[in-house]
Amino acid sequence: MSTYAYLDGAWVNSADAHLPLSIQGLQYGTAAFEGIRAYSCHTGGFPRPFMAEEHYERLHTSCEALRITLDNSCAELAALTSELIERNAIRDDCYIRPVVFKTMFLPGTPFGVRLAGVGHSIALTLVPMKSRLGETTRLGIATTRRVPDASMPARAKISGAYVASALAVDECTASGYDDALLLTSEGRVAEAATSNIILRHGGELVTPSLDQGILPGITRSLVLTYGRETSLNVCERPVELIELFNADEVILVGTGVEISPVTSVSGNPIGNGTTGEFSAALIEYFRKITRFAE
Ligand code: PMP
């Protein structure tokens, strides 16, 4: 964990930042968060946050779902992110974790489970984190399903929903897989524990559409644009499980996993069981834009 953290308008020593045990975000999971990678570059200087403003736009959306209006604009938060890296004198790749959490009842709000009338805080911390770009994944299929949109807005990155991801990861890693695929309540493909999933079938890229209750990933959108630019047909629609097994390539995409070719699903090899042609080109493209892009 970094030495300095940002908390509600002040820079604090992480070790000195204490929160009351009664905060609602802790008790009920009423918090929204983001994960942003910052990449070091061959030209030196501090690592540069990748697509920070897009992450903060999603944080604003997530906060709306929790009836929180953030005072800071996306540009201000992006600037604070760079300042966090500089204050901690970080020179290598790192991962920034912004979190907005519900705190205490405002005067006049009765005790109980509710969103209205509860205060909030915002914090930014960071941890050093090396890139894992191109590492392959043996994917298992979890019995835990993705939290349906009808229960919690899937487009918001809300802390409480990650209990499902954690259960799925524990289940699949205990069976020897690297990561977990969560299905929708209807049994279609949703997404992995903390990443979106994209299939290549011939000249087509297929990925579950947003109506499947997935998180609208920033990496997903970047990869779909890259697919279009490289003349693939991009198709966002409900995806049946069987389509995974028949795909030429399956790829996990997300801030944490970056670009990770899936070599097998439930022990069944995908394609020839190694990194496919499209994945290899995509990995190089991703390396270029994260390391050298302005
Ligand atoms: N789905 C879930 C459940 C996630 O936690 C993440 C990581 N934020 C993603 C997909 C990928 O999103 P992004 O590319 O914006 O990191």
Residues whose N, C-alpha, C, O or C-beta is under 5 A from the ligand:
A	BS01	PMP	E191 A192 A193 T194 S195 N196 L215 P216 G217 I218 T219 R220 V253 G254 T255
